[in-house]
Amino acid sequence: MAGLVVMLSPAMTGFCAWAQYKTGETPAEPRDTSTVVLTLDDALKIALSENVTVRVADMEITRTEYARRGTYASLLPQINATGSYQRTIKKQIMYMGGDDNGSSGGGMASMFTGIMDPINYYIQEIIKGTGLVIPPYQAPEKEETTTQSSNEGFAVGRWNSFNGGVSAAMPLINATLWESVRNAGTACELAVEKARSSRMDMIAQVKQAYYNVLMAKEAFNVYKEVYENAVNNFAQTEKRFQVRKASELEYVRAKANVSQAVPNVYNGESAVILALWQLKAVMGIDLDRNIDTAGSLEDYAAGMVESLVDGENTTLDYNTTMRQLGLQAEQLAHAIRMQTFANLPTLSVNFSYSMNAMTNDFNFAEYKWTPYSFVGLTLSIPIFTGLKNLNSVRQAKVQKAELDLQREDTERQLKIAIRQALNTMQTSIKSYYSAQEAVDLARKAYEISEQSYQVGKSTLTDLNDAQLVLTQSRLAQCQAINSFLVAKSGLEKIVGHDFLDEEDKVDLGK
């Protein structure tokens, strides 16, 4: 028996020892081979701190909070400092005076010749009446160099140009921006609700994995007891066979029962190990860490009837899926308003201050900096955007209609899941009490058959039949408890009362 049965020895170290192990172990230290016995509460606490899905959900909350703060920053002044340097490669040429033929007339002056003649006549008549003598105007002689300079033009500007300054802008009236800020707050609430959903999913998985470990251990104990009974029966049959009170057929069948019970023990042991691996994986701890579960399924059997809830009192007000769909609908409402507000005018204030310097050298100490600044208002009135805003509003409305249909279907499916869970719990309670009565009767029948077989009044076949009924009854009893607990954890997840405070707000630290 010692060579066949390998049990996980419970060590009374508790959850505190586990925490000490997590913080104290280093790669250089030898691995701790002790076994940590965990209650269901201990397993949930470890999972809330070590589970990868929960940690990712918390990071998503932090990321969304930063995004919300970035949206609020759009309402504040945006201040920028600028600086630039330009090196002139080819200066601009400017022309002054006559045209390409060297004449000083032409251009705009020739356009006013006919208009100025009457004016000049009246001015001369006025001068004659006063008796004044005005010497005629003598135009300066044109120099060849001037004509040549006017024809060729001259370069303007300097080789180096420096510019530095500060500019600021802030929106005063922008309905689209205000609505985007509200939408960012809703996105943050949605991230928190998703984190709550991750925690609730994790809790349901840990509970089901924990119950599966208890179920596997109960099944292992049943198969171990069957093996022990087979060994005892074989010992009795062997003694009777030696004194010629049992036939060789009974001896062979008793020995075959022992051999037949051995694989079930191995399978039960393997099922316990696999269930523990699953529990450790869901908790997010090292798979090589030795743990064990405290208690048994019978500890939960006493409260099955008290924990059965009334189907009429179950609502979906706290269901995380419905709350997420509600927040998504709120986001779509914000999107519709944002697209609608895009047709409204916007007003912003602008300010700029800059310093300019233009030189032909790099003697910074002698630069003459010229300031330039302004402040103003910018009003933008959308007139025509190619029906882009209108189509965006229509698109958002279609998405909202799709979400409403999805929400209606989800609510229907969740109500079916609630009824199914309640029905499973009620059936499990009935199955448990029926199996409990069957176990008592099967155990009594096995004891009677065992005593009758020892005195030779019954056959080994009768004893095997009684053993089979007892085994099936005990497994059915354990299965009924496990089915009730799994259905209850699923119902708790659907109802969704976890991680909510008195005001129905999400409290992840609860």
Stockholm file with secondary structure:
# STOCKHOLM 1.0

chainA/1-510         MAGLVVMLSPAMTGFCAWAQYKTGETPAEPRDTSTVVLTLDDALKIALSENVTVRVADMEITRTEYARRGTYASLLPQINATGSYQRTIKKQIMYMGGDDNGSSGGGMASMFTGIMDPINYYIQEIIKGTGLVIPPYQAPEKEETTTQSSNEGFAVGRWNSFNGGVSAAMPLINATLWESVRNAGTACELAVEKARSSRMDMIAQVKQAYYNVLMAKEAFNVYKEVYENAVNNFAQTEKRFQVRKASELEYVRAKANVSQAVPNVYNGESAVILALWQLKAVMGIDLDRNIDTAGSLEDYAAGMVESLVDGENTTLDYNTTMRQLGLQAEQLAHAIRMQTFANLPTLSVNFSYSMNAMTNDFNFAEYKWTPYSFVGLTLSIPIFTGLKNLNSVRQAKVQKAELDLQREDTERQLKIAIRQALNTMQTSIKSYYSAQEAVDLARKAYEISEQSYQVGKSTLTDLNDAQLVLTQSRLAQCQAINSFLVAKSGLEKIVGHDFLDEEDKVDLGK
#=GR chainA/1-510 SS CTTTCCCCCCCTTHHHHHHHHHHHCCTTSCCCCCCEEECHHHHHHHHHHHCHHHHHHHHHHHHHHHHHHHHHGGGSCEEEEEEEEEECSSCEEECCSSCTTSCSCCTTGGGGHHHHHHHHHHHHHHHHHHTCCCCCCCCCCCCHHHHHHHHHCEEESCSEEEEEEEEEEEEEECHHHHHHHHHHHHHHHHHHHHHHHHHHHHHHHHHHHHHHHHHHHHHHHHHHHHHHHHHHHHHHHHHHHHTTSSCHHHHHHHHHHHHHHHHHHHHHHHHHHHHHHHHHHHHTCCTTSCEEECSCTHHHHTTTTTTCCCGGGCCSTTCHHHHHHHHHHHHHHHHHHHHHHTTSCEEEEEEEEEEEEEESSCCGGGCCCEEEEEEEEEEECCCCCTTHHHHHHHHHHHHHHHHHHHHHHHHHHHHHHHHHHHHHHHHHHHHHHHHHHHHHHHHHHHHHHHHHHHTTSSCHHHHHHHHHHHHHHHHHHHHHHHHHHHHHHHHHHHHTCTTBCTTSCBCTTC
#=GC SS_cons         CTTTCCCCCCCTTHHHHHHHHHHHCCTTSCCCCCCEEECHHHHHHHHHHHCHHHHHHHHHHHHHHHHHHHHHGGGSCEEEEEEEEEECSSCEEECCSSCTTSCSCCTTGGGGHHHHHHHHHHHHHHHHHHTCCCCCCCCCCCCHHHHHHHHHCEEESCSEEEEEEEEEEEEEECHHHHHHHHHHHHHHHHHHHHHHHHHHHHHHHHHHHHHHHHHHHHHHHHHHHHHHHHHHHHHHHHHHHHTTSSCHHHHHHHHHHHHHHHHHHHHHHHHHHHHHHHHHHHHTCCTTSCEEECSCTHHHHTTTTTTCCCGGGCCSTTCHHHHHHHHHHHHHHHHHHHHHHTTSCEEEEEEEEEEEEEESSCCGGGCCCEEEEEEEEEEECCCCCTTHHHHHHHHHHHHHHHHHHHHHHHHHHHHHHHHHHHHHHHHHHHHHHHHHHHHHHHHHHHHHHHHHHHTTSSCHHHHHHHHHHHHHHHHHHHHHHHHHHHHHHHHHHHHTCTTBCTTSCBCTTC
//
